[in-house]
Amino acid sequence: GDDSMIVNYSGIVSVLASVTGTLLGSPLGSWIASWSIPAVLIFSSITSFAACATRFIMKQDISQASCVEEEASQDVENESQENQEKQTELENKADSKSADNQSTIKKSANPSLKSKIMLLAGSLLVAFIPACSVSYILLGLGKQYGSKSLTILYIFSGVGSVLASVLYAHSSQKLGLRKIAVLGIVVSLLAYCFMFSSLLPIMWVAFFLESIGGMLLVEPIIVARQILFKGSALAKFSGWARLAFAIGATSGSWIGFAFSSTFQWHLLPILALIFTAGLLVVLPQLPNTSYVD
């Protein structure tokens, strides 16, 4: 079905995104950070809101595609009404069942206000959590052990990101989005607990797990809105979700900067643990359906 195709496609995209981020994003961010931390924050803010703007720009195109689909649906409905007088009593009963199914589909395509708020909160948190902690923990480790020590951390983080995207691509249809997100929360909490240690070997494991947990959290939240919303509603909500993500990334970066400047960077995992646990309230809004026949 369409939902299964969305989940499968998201797995392919996650693999490409993780590889691109590892090869381009991390080295670029590291280079800018070596020059100026505020420059990283400003660059991150600009790119986050630029990505958000593309969602709102695409809204009109998606809405136009939705209108074409709705017109085709209306033609089918009109044809059905013309033949309604010829239907037998048995067919009327079948139509009644079909109408109930359509009502259920429409209901699922129009989530409640609570679901919308929770999904927006999820988009904000998955950006806020790593932004307020991971980058500044890396900087702290760089100061303590030297910049060369970060190379191995980047390798473990990159391998974890790619591995997580492959794991998501192979397991998301079988397990469903909610179970994948639960796994992401558990792995992330474990990773941030390990980050209280300043020993490099433990930090290698911590950043490896953090990359896996982060990927397993981000993808289900993104795909959930693609399943729950359709047509113009999806275009509109995607714009707001991307705005929430941009706000989370920007505010997390500045809060993490202020926190690490005021306190020791060793305490940053506390922030990450608190807000990762907060993602538990988002879980009930994620589809719990397996897409394997």
For each residue, the residues with C-beta under 8 A, 3 or more apart:
1: 4 5 291
2: 5 6
3: 6 7 227 287 289 291
4: 1 7 8 173 291
5: 1 2 8 9
6: 2 3 9 10 223 226 227
7: 3 4 10 11 172 173 177 223 227 291
8: 4 5 11 12 169 172 173 291
9: 5 6 12 13
10: 6 7 13 14 168 172 219 222 223 226
11: 7 8 14 15 165 168 169 170 172 219
12: 8 9 15 16 169
13: 9 10 16 17
14: 10 11 17 18 164 165 168 169 215 219
15: 11 12 18 19 162 165 166 169
16: 12 13 19 20
17: 13 14 20 21 165
18: 14 15 21 22 158 161 162 164 165 215
19: 15 16 22 23 162 165
20: 16 17 23 24 25
21: 17 18 24 25 26 161
22: 18 19 25 26 157 158 161 162
23: 19 20 26 27
24: 20 21 27 28
25: 20 21 22 28 29
26: 21 22 23 29 30 154 157 158
27: 23 24 30 31
28: 24 25 31 32
29: 25 26 32 33 40 135
30: 26 27 33 34 150 154
31: 27 28 34 35
32: 28 29 35 36 39 40 43
33: 29 30 36 37 40 135 139
34: 30 31 147
35: 31 32 39
36: 32 33 39 40
37: 33 40 41 139 257
38: 41 42
39: 32 35 36 42 43
40: 29 32 33 36 37 43 44 135 253
41: 37 38 44 45 250 253 254 257
42: 38 39 45 46
43: 32 39 40 46 47
44: 40 41 47 48 131 249 250 253
45: 41 42 48 49 246 249 250 253
46: 42 43 49 50
47: 43 44 50 51
48: 44 45 51 52 127 245 246 249 250
49: 45 46 52 53 246 250
50: 46 47 53 54
51: 47 48 54 55 242 245 246
52: 48 49 55 56 239 242 243 245 246
53: 49 50 56 57
54: 50 51 57 58 242
55: 51 52 58 59 238 239 241 242 243
56: 52 53 59 239 242
57: 53 54 60
58: 54 55 61 62 235 238
59: 55 56 62 63 232 235 236 238 239
60: 57 63 64 235
61: 58 64 65 235
62: 58 59 65 66 231 232 234 235
63: 59 60 66 67 231 232 235
64: 60 61 67 68
65: 61 62 68 69 231
66: 62 63 69 70 230 231 232 235
67: 63 64 70 71 232
68: 64 65 71 72
69: 65 66 72 73 231
70: 66 67 73 74 231
71: 67 68 74 75
72: 68 69 75 76
73: 69 70 76 77
74: 70 71 77 78
75: 71 72 78 79
76: 72 73 79 80
77: 73 74 80 81
78: 74 75 81 82
79: 75 76 82 83
80: 76 77 83 84
81: 77 78 84
82: 78 79
83: 79 80 86 87
84: 80 81 87
85:
86: 83
87: 83 84 91 92 95
88: 91 92
89: 92 93
90: 93 94
91: 87 88 94 95
92: 87 88 89 95 96
93: 89 90 96 97
94: 90 91 97 98
95: 87 91 92 98 99
96: 92 93 99 100
97: 93 94 100 101
98: 94 95 101 102
99: 95 96 102 103
100: 96 97 103 104
101: 97 98 104 105
102: 98 99 105 106
103: 99 100 106 107
104: 100 101 107 108
105: 101 102 108 109
106: 102 103 109 110
107: 103 104 110
108: 104 105 111 228
109: 105 106 228 229 230 233
110: 106 107 233
111: 108 115 116 119 228 229 285
112: 115 116
113: 116 117
114: 117 118 285
115: 111 112 118 119 228 285
116: 111 112 113 119 120 237
117: 113 114 120 121
118: 114 115 121 122 281 282 284 285
119: 111 115 116 122 123 221 224 225 228 237 241 282 285
120: 116 117 123 124 240 241 244
121: 117 118 124 125 244 281 282
122: 118 119 125 126 221 279 282 285
123: 119 120 126 127 221 222 241 242 244 245 248
124: 120 121 127 128 244 245 247 248
125: 121 122 128 129 248 275 276 278 279 282
126: 122 123 129 214 217 218 221 245 248 279
127: 48 123 124 130 131 244 245 246 247 248 249 252
128: 124 125 131 132 248 249 251 252 275
129: 125 126 132 133 188 214 252 271 272 275 276
130: 127 133 134 135 210 214 252 272
131: 44 127 128 134 135 248 249 250 251 252 253 256
132: 128 129 136 252 253 255 256 259 268 271 272 275
133: 129 130 136 137 192 195 256 268 269 271 272
134: 130 131 137 138 207 210 272
135: 29 33 40 130 131 138 139 253 256
136: 132 133 139 140 256 257 259 260 265 268
137: 133 134 140 141 195 265 268 269
138: 134 135 141 142 150 153
139: 33 37 135 136 142 143 260 265
140: 136 137 143 144 260 264 265 266 268
141: 137 138 144 145 149 150 153 198 200 203
142: 138 139 145 146 147 149 150
143: 139 140
144: 140 141 198
145: 141 142 148 149 200
146: 142 149
147: 34 142 150
148: 145 151
149: 141 142 145 146 152 153 200
150: 30 138 141 142 147 153 154
151: 148 154 155
152: 149 155 156 200 204
153: 138 141 149 150 156 157 203 204 207
154: 26 30 150 151 157 158
155: 151 152 158 159
156: 152 153 159 160 204 205 207 208 211
157: 22 26 153 154 160 161 207 208 210 211
158: 18 22 26 154 155 161 162 211
159: 155 156 162 163 208 211
160: 156 157 163 164 207 208 209 210 211 212 215
161: 18 21 22 157 158 164 165 211 212 214 215
162: 15 18 19 22 158 159 165 166
163: 159 160 166 167 211 212
164: 14 18 160 161 167 168 211 212 213 214 215 216
165: 11 14 15 17 18 19 161 162 168 169 215 219
166: 15 162 163 169 170
167: 163 164 170 171 212 216
168: 10 11 14 164 165 171 172 180 215 216 219
169: 8 11 12 14 15 165 166 172
170: 11 166 167
171: 167 168 174 175 180
172: 7 8 10 11 168 169 175 176 177 180 219 220 223 291
173: 4 7 8 290 291 292
174: 171 290 291 292
175: 171 172 179 180 183 290
176: 172 179 180 287 288 289 290 291
177: 7 172 180 181 220 223 224 227 286 287 288 289
178: 181 182 220 283 286 287 288
179: 175 176 182 183 288
180: 168 171 172 175 176 177 183 184 216 219 220
181: 177 178 184 185 216 217 220 221 279 282 283 286
182: 178 179 185 186 283
183: 175 179 180 186 187 216
184: 180 181 187 188 212 213 214 215 216 217 220
185: 181 182 188 189 213 217 276 277 279 280 283
186: 182 183 189 190 213
187: 183 184 190 191 209 212 213 216
188: 129 184 185 191 192 209 210 213 214 217 272 276
189: 185 186 192 193 213 273 276 277
190: 186 187 193 194 209 213
191: 187 188 194 195 206 207 208 209 210 212 213
192: 133 188 189 195 206 210 269 272 273 276
193: 189 190 196 269 273
194: 190 191 197 202 203 205 206 209
195: 133 137 191 192 203 206 210 268 269 272
196: 193 266 269
197: 194 202 203 206
198: 141 144 203 266
199: 202 203
200: 141 145 149 152 203 204
201: 204 205
202: 194 197 199 205 206
203: 141 153 194 195 197 198 199 200 206 207
204: 152 153 156 200 201 207 208
205: 156 194 201 202 208 209
206: 191 192 194 195 197 202 203 209 210
207: 134 153 156 157 160 191 203 204 210 211
208: 156 157 159 160 191 204 205 211 212
209: 160 187 188 190 191 194 205 206 212 213
210: 130 134 157 160 188 191 192 195 206 207 213 214
211: 156 157 158 159 160 161 163 164 207 208 214 215
212: 160 161 163 164 167 184 187 191 208 209 215 216
213: 164 184 185 186 187 188 189 190 191 209 210 216 217
214: 126 129 130 161 164 184 188 210 211 217 218
215: 14 18 160 161 164 165 168 184 211 212 218 219
216: 164 167 168 180 181 183 184 187 212 213 219 220
217: 126 181 184 185 188 213 214 220 221 279
218: 126 214 215 221 222
219: 10 11 14 165 168 172 180 215 216 222 223
220: 172 177 178 180 181 184 216 217 223 224 286
221: 119 122 123 126 181 217 218 224 225 282 286
222: 10 123 218 219 225 226 241
223: 6 7 10 172 177 219 220 226 227
224: 119 177 220 221 227 228 285 286 287
225: 119 221 222 228 229 234 237 238 241
226: 6 10 222 223 229 234
227: 3 6 7 177 223 224 287
228: 108 109 111 115 119 224 225 287
229: 109 111 225 226 233 234 237 238
230: 66 109 233 234
231: 62 63 65 66 69 70 234 235
232: 59 62 63 66 67 235 236
233: 109 110 229 230 236 237
234: 62 225 226 229 230 231 237 238
235: 58 59 60 61 62 63 66 231 232 238 239
236: 59 232 233 239 240
237: 116 119 225 229 233 234 240 241
238: 55 58 59 225 229 234 235 241 242
239: 52 55 56 59 235 236 242 243
240: 120 236 237 243 244
241: 55 119 120 123 222 225 237 238 244 245
242: 51 52 54 55 56 123 238 239 245 246
243: 52 55 239 240 246 247
244: 120 121 123 124 127 240 241 247 248
245: 48 51 52 123 124 126 127 241 242 248 249
246: 45 48 49 51 52 127 242 243 249 250
247: 124 127 243 244 250 251
248: 123 124 125 126 127 128 131 244 245 251 252
249: 44 45 48 127 128 131 245 246 252 253
250: 41 44 45 48 49 131 246 247 253 254
251: 128 131 247 248 254 255
252: 127 128 129 130 131 132 248 249 255 256
253: 40 41 44 45 131 132 135 249 250 256 257
254: 41 250 251 257 258
255: 132 251 252 258 259 271
256: 131 132 133 135 136 252 253 259 260 268 271
257: 37 41 136 253 254 260 261
258: 254 255 261 262
259: 132 136 255 256 262 263 267 268 271
260: 136 139 140 256 257 263 264 265 268
261: 257 258
262: 258 259
263: 259 260 267
264: 140 260 267
265: 136 137 139 140 260 268
266: 140 196 198 269
267: 259 263 264 270 271
268: 132 133 136 137 140 195 256 259 260 265 271 272
269: 133 137 192 193 195 196 266 272 273
270: 267 273 274
271: 129 132 133 255 256 259 267 268 274 275
272: 129 130 132 133 134 188 192 195 268 269 275 276
273: 189 192 193 269 270 276 277
274: 270 271 277 278
275: 125 128 129 132 271 272 278 279
276: 125 129 185 188 189 192 272 273 279
277: 185 189 273 274 280
278: 125 274 275 281
279: 122 125 126 181 185 217 275 276 282 283
280: 185 277 283
281: 118 121 278 284
282: 118 119 121 122 125 181 221 279 285 286
283: 178 181 182 185 279 280 286
284: 118 281
285: 111 114 115 118 119 122 224 282
286: 177 178 181 220 221 224 282 283
287: 3 176 177 178 224 227 228
288: 176 177 178 179
289: 3 176 177
290: 173 174 175 176
291: 1 3 4 7 8 172 173 174 176
292: 173 174
293:
